[in-house]
Amino acid sequence: MTLIVLSLFMIALAGYRLWSLYKPRVGPIGDGSHAPYVYISIYCGLLAGLCFLIVGIIQFVKRGPR
């Protein structure tokens, strides 16, 4: 159960990072484009969260609630 909760937290954190990347900004900070390597950590966190979620659901189904 803990693995499921932590994986949902990882997915939510990756979603927040992606959202904050596209949030409009004022001034010279908001004028530039994003480098391609910025997305790597976001998508790796999202992929890891999804993998842990699948593993957590499989463990939950095999063991059942305690």
PQR file of N, CA, C, O and H, with PARSE charges and radii, in Angstrom:
ATOM      1  N   MET A   1       0.827  -1.197   0.000 -0.4000 1.5000
ATOM      2  CA  MET A   1       0.000   0.000   0.000 -0.0000 2.0000
ATOM      3  C   MET A   1       0.871   1.262   0.000  0.5500 1.7000
ATOM      4  O   MET A   1       0.537   2.261  -0.637 -0.5500 1.4000
ATOM      5  N   THR A   2       1.986   1.196   0.722 -0.4000 1.5000
ATOM      6  CA  THR A   2       2.887   2.341   0.775 -0.0000 2.0000
ATOM      7  C   THR A   2       3.481   2.629  -0.596  0.5500 1.7000
ATOM      8  O   THR A   2       3.666   3.787  -0.971 -0.5500 1.4000
ATOM      9  H   THR A   2       2.258   0.384   1.239  0.4000 1.0000
ATOM     10  N   LEU A   3       3.780   1.561  -1.347 -0.4000 1.5000
ATOM     11  CA  LEU A   3       4.349   1.728  -2.682 -0.0000 2.0000
ATOM     12  C   LEU A   3       3.362   2.430  -3.610  0.5500 1.7000
ATOM     13  O   LEU A   3       3.766   3.243  -4.442 -0.5500 1.4000
ATOM     14  H   LEU A   3       3.630   0.621  -1.042  0.4000 1.0000
ATOM     15  N   ILE A   4       2.098   2.129  -3.476 -0.4000 1.5000
ATOM     16  CA  ILE A   4       1.073   2.772  -4.302 -0.0000 2.0000
ATOM     17  C   ILE A   4       0.976   4.257  -3.973  0.5500 1.7000
ATOM     18  O   ILE A   4       0.898   5.090  -4.877 -0.5500 1.4000
ATOM     19  H   ILE A   4       1.771   1.469  -2.799  0.4000 1.0000
ATOM     20  N   VAL A   5       0.980   4.589  -2.704 -0.4000 1.5000
ATOM     21  CA  VAL A   5       0.873   5.991  -2.287 -0.0000 2.0000
ATOM     22  C   VAL A   5       2.094   6.784  -2.750  0.5500 1.7000
ATOM     23  O   VAL A   5       1.961   7.896  -3.261 -0.5500 1.4000
ATOM     24  H   VAL A   5       1.044   3.913  -1.970  0.4000 1.0000
ATOM     25  N   LEU A   6       3.287   6.206  -2.569 -0.4000 1.5000
ATOM     26  CA  LEU A   6       4.501   6.908  -2.987 -0.0000 2.0000
ATOM     27  C   LEU A   6       4.583   7.041  -4.504  0.5500 1.7000
ATOM     28  O   LEU A   6       5.083   8.049  -5.002 -0.5500 1.4000
ATOM     29  H   LEU A   6       3.395   5.302  -2.154  0.4000 1.0000
ATOM     30  N   SER A   7       4.104   6.050  -5.243 -0.4000 1.5000
ATOM     31  CA  SER A   7       4.120   6.161  -6.696 -0.0000 2.0000
ATOM     32  C   SER A   7       3.144   7.221  -7.171  0.5500 1.7000
ATOM     33  O   SER A   7       3.437   7.934  -8.131 -0.5500 1.4000
ATOM     34  H   SER A   7       3.698   5.231  -4.838  0.4000 1.0000
ATOM     35  N   LEU A   8       1.987   7.345  -6.523 -0.4000 1.5000
ATOM     36  CA  LEU A   8       1.051   8.410  -6.876 -0.0000 2.0000
ATOM     37  C   LEU A   8       1.638   9.780  -6.561  0.5500 1.7000
ATOM     38  O   LEU A   8       1.385  10.746  -7.281 -0.5500 1.4000
ATOM     39  H   LEU A   8       1.749   6.766  -5.744  0.4000 1.0000
ATOM     40  N   PHE A   9       2.417   9.867  -5.491 -0.4000 1.5000
ATOM     41  CA  PHE A   9       3.104  11.109  -5.163 -0.0000 2.0000
ATOM     42  C   PHE A   9       4.146  11.457  -6.232  0.5500 1.7000
ATOM     43  O   PHE A   9       4.281  12.620  -6.611 -0.5500 1.4000
ATOM     44  H   PHE A   9       2.622   9.082  -4.906  0.4000 1.0000
ATOM     45  N   MET A  10       4.878  10.456  -6.713 -0.4000 1.5000
ATOM     46  CA  MET A  10       5.866  10.691  -7.766 -0.0000 2.0000
ATOM     47  C   MET A  10       5.202  11.160  -9.055  0.5500 1.7000
ATOM     48  O   MET A  10       5.717  12.049  -9.733 -0.5500 1.4000
ATOM     49  H   MET A  10       4.768   9.511  -6.404  0.4000 1.0000
ATOM     50  N   ILE A  11       4.060  10.565  -9.398 -0.4000 1.5000
ATOM     51  CA  ILE A  11       3.339  10.959 -10.602 -0.0000 2.0000
ATOM     52  C   ILE A  11       2.811  12.379 -10.459  0.5500 1.7000
ATOM     53  O   ILE A  11       2.891  13.172 -11.397 -0.5500 1.4000
ATOM     54  H   ILE A  11       3.641   9.843  -8.847  0.4000 1.0000
ATOM     55  N   ALA A  12       2.272  12.700  -9.289 -0.4000 1.5000
ATOM     56  CA  ALA A  12       1.763  14.052  -9.056 -0.0000 2.0000
ATOM     57  C   ALA A  12       2.891  15.080  -9.095  0.5500 1.7000
ATOM     58  O   ALA A  12       2.709  16.181  -9.615 -0.5500 1.4000
ATOM     59  H   ALA A  12       2.206  12.056  -8.527  0.4000 1.0000
ATOM     60  N   LEU A  13       4.043  14.730  -8.555 -0.4000 1.5000
ATOM     61  CA  LEU A  13       5.184  15.642  -8.573 -0.0000 2.0000
ATOM     62  C   LEU A  13       5.684  15.880  -9.999  0.5500 1.7000
ATOM     63  O   LEU A  13       6.036  17.006 -10.350 -0.5500 1.4000
ATOM     64  H   LEU A  13       4.191  13.835  -8.133  0.4000 1.0000
ATOM     65  N   ALA A  14       5.717  14.839 -10.814 -0.4000 1.5000
ATOM     66  CA  ALA A  14       6.123  15.002 -12.211 -0.0000 2.0000
ATOM     67  C   ALA A  14       5.098  15.851 -12.966  0.5500 1.7000
ATOM     68  O   ALA A  14       5.471  16.676 -13.799 -0.5500 1.4000
ATOM     69  H   ALA A  14       5.430  13.924 -10.528  0.4000 1.0000
ATOM     70  N   GLY A  15       3.826  15.655 -12.683 -0.4000 1.5000
ATOM     71  CA  GLY A  15       2.793  16.475 -13.306 -0.0000 2.0000
ATOM     72  C   GLY A  15       2.896  17.930 -12.908  0.5500 1.7000
ATOM     73  O   GLY A  15       2.696  18.823 -13.730 -0.5500 1.4000
ATOM     74  H   GLY A  15       3.522  14.985 -12.006  0.4000 1.0000
ATOM     75  N   TYR A  16       3.211  18.167 -11.641 -0.4000 1.5000
ATOM     76  CA  TYR A  16       3.378  19.549 -11.181 -0.0000 2.0000
ATOM     77  C   TYR A  16       4.578  20.206 -11.848  0.5500 1.7000
ATOM     78  O   TYR A  16       4.515  21.370 -12.245 -0.5500 1.4000
ATOM     79  H   TYR A  16       3.374  17.441 -10.973  0.4000 1.0000
ATOM     80  N   ARG A  17       5.663  19.467 -11.968 -0.4000 1.5000
ATOM     81  CA  ARG A  17       6.855  20.026 -12.623 -0.0000 2.0000
ATOM     82  C   ARG A  17       6.576  20.353 -14.080  0.5500 1.7000
ATOM     83  O   ARG A  17       7.035  21.377 -14.586 -0.5500 1.4000
ATOM     84  H   ARG A  17       5.715  18.522 -11.645  0.4000 1.0000
ATOM     85  N   LEU A  18       5.824  19.490 -14.762 -0.4000 1.5000
ATOM     86  CA  LEU A  18       5.473  19.761 -16.154 -0.0000 2.0000
ATOM     87  C   LEU A  18       4.546  20.962 -16.251  0.5500 1.7000
ATOM     88  O   LEU A  18       4.690  21.789 -17.151 -0.5500 1.4000
ATOM     89  H   LEU A  18       5.450  18.658 -14.352  0.4000 1.0000
ATOM     90  N   TRP A  19       3.598  21.061 -15.331 -0.4000 1.5000
ATOM     91  CA  TRP A  19       2.681  22.209 -15.318 -0.0000 2.0000
ATOM     92  C   TRP A  19       3.430  23.507 -15.040  0.5500 1.7000
ATOM     93  O   TRP A  19       3.185  24.521 -15.694 -0.5500 1.4000
ATOM     94  H   TRP A  19       3.481  20.389 -14.600  0.4000 1.0000
ATOM     95  N   SER A  20       4.343  23.478 -14.070 -0.4000 1.5000
ATOM     96  CA  SER A  20       5.072  24.703 -13.728 -0.0000 2.0000
ATOM     97  C   SER A  20       6.036  25.114 -14.833  0.5500 1.7000
ATOM     98  O   SER A  20       6.415  26.282 -14.917 -0.5500 1.4000
ATOM     99  H   SER A  20       4.542  22.655 -13.538  0.4000 1.0000
ATOM    100  N   LEU A  21       6.435  24.177 -15.677 -0.4000 1.5000
ATOM    101  CA  LEU A  21       7.296  24.498 -16.795 -0.0000 2.0000
ATOM    102  C   LEU A  21       6.555  25.330 -17.836  0.5500 1.7000
ATOM    103  O   LEU A  21       7.143  26.205 -18.472 -0.5500 1.4000
ATOM    104  H   LEU A  21       6.128  23.228 -15.609  0.4000 1.0000
ATOM    105  N   TYR A  22       5.261  25.056 -18.006 -0.4000 1.5000
ATOM    106  CA  TYR A  22       4.467  25.766 -18.997 -0.0000 2.0000
ATOM    107  C   TYR A  22       3.663  26.923 -18.420  0.5500 1.7000
ATOM    108  O   TYR A  22       2.917  27.582 -19.145 -0.5500 1.4000
ATOM    109  H   TYR A  22       4.784  24.346 -17.489  0.4000 1.0000
ATOM    110  N   LYS A  23       3.808  27.175 -17.127 -0.4000 1.5000
ATOM    111  CA  LYS A  23       3.096  28.284 -16.504 -0.0000 2.0000
ATOM    112  C   LYS A  23       3.640  29.595 -17.058  0.5500 1.7000
ATOM    113  O   LYS A  23       4.856  29.776 -17.119 -0.5500 1.4000
ATOM    114  H   LYS A  23       4.414  26.640 -16.539  0.4000 1.0000
ATOM    115  N   PRO A  24       2.760  30.517 -17.464 -0.5600 1.5000
ATOM    116  CA  PRO A  24       3.262  31.777 -18.031  0.2800 2.0000
ATOM    117  C   PRO A  24       4.022  32.594 -16.990  0.5500 1.7000
ATOM    118  O   PRO A  24       3.621  32.687 -15.830 -0.5500 1.4000
ATOM    119  N   ARG A  25       5.114  33.173 -17.432 -0.4000 1.5000
ATOM    120  CA  ARG A  25       5.946  34.000 -16.555 -0.0000 2.0000
ATOM    121  C   ARG A  25       6.078  35.387 -17.159  0.5500 1.7000
ATOM    122  O   ARG A  25       5.904  35.582 -18.362 -0.5500 1.4000
ATOM    123  H   ARG A  25       5.440  33.097 -18.374  0.4000 1.0000
ATOM    124  N   VAL A  26       6.383  36.323 -16.315 -0.4000 1.5000
ATOM    125  CA  VAL A  26       6.502  37.718 -16.739 -0.0000 2.0000
ATOM    126  C   VAL A  26       7.979  38.085 -16.815  0.5500 1.7000
ATOM    127  O   VAL A  26       8.773  37.674 -15.969 -0.5500 1.4000
ATOM    128  H   VAL A  26       6.525  36.164 -15.338  0.4000 1.0000
ATOM    129  N   GLY A  27       8.333  38.846 -17.812 -0.4000 1.5000
ATOM    130  CA  GLY A  27       9.687  39.363 -17.906 -0.0000 2.0000
ATOM    131  C   GLY A  27      10.583  38.508 -18.762  0.5500 1.7000
ATOM    132  O   GLY A  27      10.109  37.692 -19.553 -0.5500 1.4000
ATOM    133  H   GLY A  27       7.687  39.180 -18.499  0.4000 1.0000
ATOM    134  N   PRO A  28      11.888  38.693 -18.606 -0.5600 1.5000
ATOM    135  CA  PRO A  28      12.836  37.985 -19.470  0.2800 2.0000
ATOM    136  C   PRO A  28      12.905  36.484 -19.184  0.5500 1.7000
ATOM    137  O   PRO A  28      13.375  35.723 -20.030 -0.5500 1.4000
ATOM    138  N   ILE A  29      12.451  36.047 -18.018 -0.4000 1.5000
ATOM    139  CA  ILE A  29      12.473  34.616 -17.706 -0.0000 2.0000
ATOM    140  C   ILE A  29      11.467  33.871 -18.573  0.5500 1.7000
ATOM    141  O   ILE A  29      11.738  32.754 -19.013 -0.5500 1.4000
ATOM    142  H   ILE A  29      12.069  36.665 -17.331  0.4000 1.0000
ATOM    143  N   GLY A  30      10.319  34.471 -18.820 -0.4000 1.5000
ATOM    144  CA  GLY A  30       9.273  33.802 -19.572 -0.0000 2.0000
ATOM    145  C   GLY A  30       9.430  33.867 -21.070  0.5500 1.7000
ATOM    146  O   GLY A  30       8.645  33.254 -21.794 -0.5500 1.4000
ATOM    147  H   GLY A  30      10.098  35.378 -18.462  0.4000 1.0000
ATOM    148  N   ASP A  31      10.422  34.593 -21.560 -0.4000 1.5000
ATOM    149  CA  ASP A  31      10.573  34.755 -22.997 -0.0000 2.0000
ATOM    150  C   ASP A  31      11.317  33.603 -23.663  0.5500 1.7000
ATOM    151  O   ASP A  31      11.124  33.363 -24.855 -0.5500 1.4000
ATOM    152  H   ASP A  31      11.059  35.091 -20.971  0.4000 1.0000
ATOM    153  N   GLY A  32      12.137  32.906 -22.946 -0.4000 1.5000
ATOM    154  CA  GLY A  32      12.995  31.890 -23.556 -0.0000 2.0000
ATOM    155  C   GLY A  32      12.300  30.557 -23.766  0.5500 1.7000
ATOM    156  O   GLY A  32      11.229  30.297 -23.216 -0.5500 1.4000
ATOM    157  H   GLY A  32      12.293  33.101 -21.978  0.4000 1.0000
ATOM    158  N   SER A  33      12.932  29.725 -24.570 -0.4000 1.5000
ATOM    159  CA  SER A  33      12.429  28.369 -24.775 -0.0000 2.0000
ATOM    160  C   SER A  33      13.155  27.428 -23.817  0.5500 1.7000
ATOM    161  O   SER A  33      14.172  27.789 -23.225 -0.5500 1.4000
ATOM    162  H   SER A  33      13.801  29.936 -25.016  0.4000 1.0000
ATOM    163  N   HIS A  34      12.620  26.226 -23.676 -0.4000 1.5000
ATOM    164  CA  HIS A  34      13.184  25.256 -22.745 -0.0000 2.0000
ATOM    165  C   HIS A  34      14.129  24.317 -23.491  0.5500 1.7000
ATOM    166  O   HIS A  34      13.872  23.929 -24.630 -0.5500 1.4000
ATOM    167  H   HIS A  34      11.794  25.934 -24.157  0.4000 1.0000
ATOM    168  N   ALA A  35      15.202  23.968 -22.839 -0.4000 1.5000
ATOM    169  CA  ALA A  35      16.149  23.015 -23.417 -0.0000 2.0000
ATOM    170  C   ALA A  35      15.538  21.611 -23.394  0.5500 1.7000
ATOM    171  O   ALA A  35      14.732  21.309 -22.514 -0.5500 1.4000
ATOM    172  H   ALA A  35      15.411  24.283 -21.913  0.4000 1.0000
ATOM    173  N   PRO A  36      15.904  20.759 -24.334 -0.5600 1.5000
ATOM    174  CA  PRO A  36      15.322  19.406 -24.379  0.2800 2.0000
ATOM    175  C   PRO A  36      15.640  18.559 -23.149  0.5500 1.7000
ATOM    176  O   PRO A  36      14.851  17.686 -22.788 -0.5500 1.4000
ATOM    177  N   TYR A  37      16.778  18.800 -22.499 -0.4000 1.5000
ATOM    178  CA  TYR A  37      17.136  17.972 -21.347 -0.0000 2.0000
ATOM    179  C   TYR A  37      16.288  18.270 -20.113  0.5500 1.7000
ATOM    180  O   TYR A  37      16.347  17.525 -19.136 -0.5500 1.4000
ATOM    181  H   TYR A  37      17.419  19.510 -22.792  0.4000 1.0000
ATOM    182  N   VAL A  38      15.518  19.324 -20.140 -0.4000 1.5000
ATOM    183  CA  VAL A  38      14.644  19.644 -19.010 -0.0000 2.0000
ATOM    184  C   VAL A  38      13.561  18.580 -18.867  0.5500 1.7000
ATOM    185  O   VAL A  38      13.154  18.235 -17.757 -0.5500 1.4000
ATOM    186  H   VAL A  38      15.470  19.930 -20.934  0.4000 1.0000
ATOM    187  N   TYR A  39      13.108  18.072 -19.991 -0.4000 1.5000
ATOM    188  CA  TYR A  39      12.017  17.101 -19.980 -0.0000 2.0000
ATOM    189  C   TYR A  39      12.454  15.708 -19.548  0.5500 1.7000
ATOM    190  O   TYR A  39      11.615  14.902 -19.148 -0.5500 1.4000
ATOM    191  H   TYR A  39      13.439  18.352 -20.892  0.4000 1.0000
ATOM    192  N   ILE A  40      13.735  15.410 -19.618 -0.4000 1.5000
ATOM    193  CA  ILE A  40      14.213  14.064 -19.309 -0.0000 2.0000
ATOM    194  C   ILE A  40      13.909  13.690 -17.864  0.5500 1.7000
ATOM    195  O   ILE A  40      13.405  12.596 -17.606 -0.5500 1.4000
ATOM    196  H   ILE A  40      14.417  16.065 -19.943  0.4000 1.0000
ATOM    197  N   SER A  41      14.204  14.571 -16.922 -0.4000 1.5000
ATOM    198  CA  SER A  41      13.950  14.245 -15.514 -0.0000 2.0000
ATOM    199  C   SER A  41      12.458  14.151 -15.221  0.5500 1.7000
ATOM    200  O   SER A  41      12.036  13.345 -14.392 -0.5500 1.4000
ATOM    201  H   SER A  41      14.613  15.459 -17.131  0.4000 1.0000
ATOM    202  N   ILE A  42      11.663  14.967 -15.896 -0.4000 1.5000
ATOM    203  CA  ILE A  42      10.217  14.921 -15.673 -0.0000 2.0000
ATOM    204  C   ILE A  42       9.649  13.593 -16.172  0.5500 1.7000
ATOM    205  O   ILE A  42       8.891  12.927 -15.468 -0.5500 1.4000
ATOM    206  H   ILE A  42      12.006  15.622 -16.570  0.4000 1.0000
ATOM    207  N   TYR A  43      10.027  13.217 -17.397 -0.4000 1.5000
ATOM    208  CA  TYR A  43       9.494  11.973 -17.957 -0.0000 2.0000
ATOM    209  C   TYR A  43      10.069  10.741 -17.273  0.5500 1.7000
ATOM    210  O   TYR A  43       9.385   9.721 -17.183 -0.5500 1.4000
ATOM    211  H   TYR A  43      10.643  13.758 -17.970  0.4000 1.0000
ATOM    212  N   CYS A  44      11.295  10.803 -16.794 -0.4000 1.5000
ATOM    213  CA  CYS A  44      11.852   9.675 -16.031 -0.0000 2.0000
ATOM    214  C   CYS A  44      11.110   9.495 -14.701  0.5500 1.7000
ATOM    215  O   CYS A  44      10.825   8.370 -14.290 -0.5500 1.4000
ATOM    216  H   CYS A  44      11.851  11.631 -16.868  0.4000 1.0000
ATOM    217  N   GLY A  45      10.803  10.602 -14.041 -0.4000 1.5000
ATOM    218  CA  GLY A  45      10.025  10.516 -12.805 -0.0000 2.0000
ATOM    219  C   GLY A  45       8.624   9.998 -13.046  0.5500 1.7000
ATOM    220  O   GLY A  45       8.096   9.227 -12.245 -0.5500 1.4000
ATOM    221  H   GLY A  45      11.035  11.516 -14.375  0.4000 1.0000
ATOM    222  N   LEU A  46       8.018  10.419 -14.148 -0.4000 1.5000
ATOM    223  CA  LEU A  46       6.685   9.936 -14.493 -0.0000 2.0000
ATOM    224  C   LEU A  46       6.711   8.450 -14.819  0.5500 1.7000
ATOM    225  O   LEU A  46       5.834   7.702 -14.386 -0.5500 1.4000
ATOM    226  H   LEU A  46       8.447  11.046 -14.799  0.4000 1.0000
ATOM    227  N   LEU A  47       7.714   8.018 -15.582 -0.4000 1.5000
ATOM    228  CA  LEU A  47       7.837   6.605 -15.934 -0.0000 2.0000
ATOM    229  C   LEU A  47       8.117   5.743 -14.701  0.5500 1.7000
ATOM    230  O   LEU A  47       7.557   4.656 -14.560 -0.5500 1.4000
ATOM    231  H   LEU A  47       8.427   8.625 -15.934  0.4000 1.0000
ATOM    232  N   ALA A  48       8.981   6.227 -13.813 -0.4000 1.5000
ATOM    233  CA  ALA A  48       9.265   5.479 -12.589 -0.0000 2.0000
ATOM    234  C   ALA A  48       8.020   5.383 -11.709  0.5500 1.7000
ATOM    235  O   ALA A  48       7.750   4.334 -11.124 -0.5500 1.4000
ATOM    236  H   ALA A  48       9.436   7.110 -13.927  0.4000 1.0000
ATOM    237  N   GLY A  49       7.267   6.474 -11.614 -0.4000 1.5000
ATOM    238  CA  GLY A  49       6.037   6.443 -10.829 -0.0000 2.0000
ATOM    239  C   GLY A  49       5.018   5.467 -11.389  0.5500 1.7000
ATOM    240  O   GLY A  49       4.353   4.760 -10.632 -0.5500 1.4000
ATOM    241  H   GLY A  49       7.487   7.326 -12.089  0.4000 1.0000
ATOM    242  N   LEU A  50       4.890   5.423 -12.709 -0.4000 1.5000
ATOM    243  CA  LEU A  50       3.959   4.474 -13.324 -0.0000 2.0000
ATOM    244  C   LEU A  50       4.409   3.028 -13.118  0.5500 1.7000
ATOM    245  O   LEU A  50       3.586   2.152 -12.853 -0.5500 1.4000
ATOM    246  H   LEU A  50       5.430   5.998 -13.324  0.4000 1.0000
ATOM    247  N   CYS A  51       5.717   2.778 -13.241 -0.4000 1.5000
ATOM    248  CA  CYS A  51       6.219   1.421 -13.008 -0.0000 2.0000
ATOM    249  C   CYS A  51       6.005   0.983 -11.559  0.5500 1.7000
ATOM    250  O   CYS A  51       5.578  -0.143 -11.304 -0.5500 1.4000
ATOM    251  H   CYS A  51       6.386   3.490 -13.456  0.4000 1.0000
ATOM    252  N   PHE A  52       6.299   1.868 -10.620 -0.4000 1.5000
ATOM    253  CA  PHE A  52       6.072   1.538  -9.214 -0.0000 2.0000
ATOM    254  C   PHE A  52       4.586   1.352  -8.904  0.5500 1.7000
ATOM    255  O   PHE A  52       4.223   0.535  -8.058 -0.5500 1.4000
ATOM    256  H   PHE A  52       6.646   2.783 -10.828  0.4000 1.0000
ATOM    257  N   LEU A  53       3.737   2.103  -9.586 -0.4000 1.5000
ATOM    258  CA  LEU A  53       2.297   1.939  -9.394 -0.0000 2.0000
ATOM    259  C   LEU A  53       1.853   0.565  -9.863  0.5500 1.7000
ATOM    260  O   LEU A  53       1.058  -0.091  -9.190 -0.5500 1.4000
ATOM    261  H   LEU A  53       4.032   2.766 -10.274  0.4000 1.0000
ATOM    262  N   ILE A  54       2.353   0.122 -11.006 -0.4000 1.5000
ATOM    263  CA  ILE A  54       1.995  -1.205 -11.511 -0.0000 2.0000
ATOM    264  C   ILE A  54       2.498  -2.297 -10.577  0.5500 1.7000
ATOM    265  O   ILE A  54       1.774  -3.247 -10.280 -0.5500 1.4000
ATOM    266  H   ILE A  54       2.998   0.655 -11.553  0.4000 1.0000
ATOM    267  N   VAL A  55       3.733  -2.165 -10.114 -0.4000 1.5000
ATOM    268  CA  VAL A  55       4.289  -3.148  -9.178 -0.0000 2.0000
ATOM    269  C   VAL A  55       3.504  -3.139  -7.861  0.5500 1.7000
ATOM    270  O   VAL A  55       3.241  -4.196  -7.287 -0.5500 1.4000
ATOM    271  H   VAL A  55       4.321  -1.393 -10.355  0.4000 1.0000
ATOM    272  N   GLY A  56       3.138  -1.963  -7.392 -0.4000 1.5000
ATOM    273  CA  GLY A  56       2.369  -1.867  -6.154 -0.0000 2.0000
ATOM    274  C   GLY A  56       0.990  -2.491  -6.273  0.5500 1.7000
ATOM    275  O   GLY A  56       0.517  -3.139  -5.339 -0.5500 1.4000
ATOM    276  H   GLY A  56       3.352  -1.104  -7.859  0.4000 1.0000
ATOM    277  N   ILE A  57       0.340  -2.301  -7.417 -0.4000 1.5000
ATOM    278  CA  ILE A  57      -0.983  -2.907  -7.622 -0.0000 2.0000
ATOM    279  C   ILE A  57      -0.857  -4.419  -7.703  0.5500 1.7000
ATOM    280  O   ILE A  57      -1.691  -5.139  -7.153 -0.5500 1.4000
ATOM    281  H   ILE A  57       0.724  -1.775  -8.176  0.4000 1.0000
ATOM    282  N   ILE A  58       0.175  -4.913  -8.383 -0.4000 1.5000
ATOM    283  CA  ILE A  58       0.376  -6.364  -8.470 -0.0000 2.0000
ATOM    284  C   ILE A  58       0.628  -6.951  -7.089  0.5500 1.7000
ATOM    285  O   ILE A  58       0.075  -7.997  -6.752 -0.5500 1.4000
ATOM    286  H   ILE A  58       0.853  -4.329  -8.830  0.4000 1.0000
ATOM    287  N   GLN A  59       1.457  -6.287  -6.287 -0.4000 1.5000
ATOM    288  CA  GLN A  59       1.700  -6.779  -4.930 -0.0000 2.0000
ATOM    289  C   GLN A  59       0.443  -6.711  -4.075  0.5500 1.7000
ATOM    290  O   GLN A  59       0.214  -7.590  -3.244 -0.5500 1.4000
ATOM    291  H   GLN A  59       1.906  -5.437  -6.562  0.4000 1.0000
ATOM    292  N   PHE A  60      -0.366  -5.688  -4.265 -0.4000 1.5000
ATOM    293  CA  PHE A  60      -1.591  -5.548  -3.489 -0.0000 2.0000
ATOM    294  C   PHE A  60      -2.577  -6.659  -3.832  0.5500 1.7000
ATOM    295  O   PHE A  60      -3.259  -7.187  -2.953 -0.5500 1.4000
ATOM    296  H   PHE A  60      -0.179  -4.974  -4.940  0.4000 1.0000
ATOM    297  N   VAL A  61      -2.647  -7.006  -5.105 -0.4000 1.5000
ATOM    298  CA  VAL A  61      -3.560  -8.076  -5.522 -0.0000 2.0000
ATOM    299  C   VAL A  61      -3.070  -9.433  -5.025  0.5500 1.7000
ATOM    300  O   VAL A  61      -3.878 -10.264  -4.611 -0.5500 1.4000
ATOM    301  H   VAL A  61      -2.093  -6.577  -5.818  0.4000 1.0000
ATOM    302  N   LYS A  62      -1.760  -9.670  -5.060 -0.4000 1.5000
ATOM    303  CA  LYS A  62      -1.223 -10.960  -4.609 -0.0000 2.0000
ATOM    304  C   LYS A  62      -1.343 -11.129  -3.103  0.5500 1.7000
ATOM    305  O   LYS A  62      -1.760 -12.191  -2.642 -0.5500 1.4000
ATOM    306  H   LYS A  62      -1.103  -8.995  -5.397  0.4000 1.0000
ATOM    307  N   ARG A  63      -0.993 -10.119  -2.330 -0.4000 1.5000
ATOM    308  CA  ARG A  63      -0.984 -10.223  -0.874 -0.0000 2.0000
ATOM    309  C   ARG A  63      -2.323  -9.875  -0.237  0.5500 1.7000
ATOM    310  O   ARG A  63      -2.688 -10.432   0.798 -0.5500 1.4000
ATOM    311  H   ARG A  63      -0.654  -9.256  -2.705  0.4000 1.0000
ATOM    312  N   GLY A  64      -3.037  -8.972  -0.844 -0.4000 1.5000
ATOM    313  CA  GLY A  64      -4.291  -8.514  -0.263 -0.0000 2.0000
ATOM    314  C   GLY A  64      -4.041  -7.478   0.803  0.5500 1.7000
ATOM    315  O   GLY A  64      -2.905  -7.300   1.244 -0.5500 1.4000
ATOM    316  H   GLY A  64      -2.741  -8.520  -1.685  0.4000 1.0000
ATOM    317  N   PRO A  65      -5.097  -6.783   1.229 -0.5600 1.5000
ATOM    318  CA  PRO A  65      -4.925  -5.786   2.288  0.2800 2.0000
ATOM    319  C   PRO A  65      -4.564  -6.435   3.610  0.5500 1.7000
ATOM    320  O   PRO A  65      -5.059  -7.511   3.946 -0.5500 1.4000
ATOM    321  N   ARG A  66      -3.702  -5.775   4.346 -0.4000 1.5000
ATOM    322  CA  ARG A  66      -3.274  -6.345   5.636 -0.0000 2.0000
ATOM    323  C   ARG A  66      -4.028  -5.723   6.757  0.5500 1.7000
ATOM    324  O   ARG A  66      -3.808  -6.071   7.917 -0.5500 1.4000
ATOM    325  H   ARG A  66      -3.300  -4.902   4.073  0.4000 1.0000
TER
END
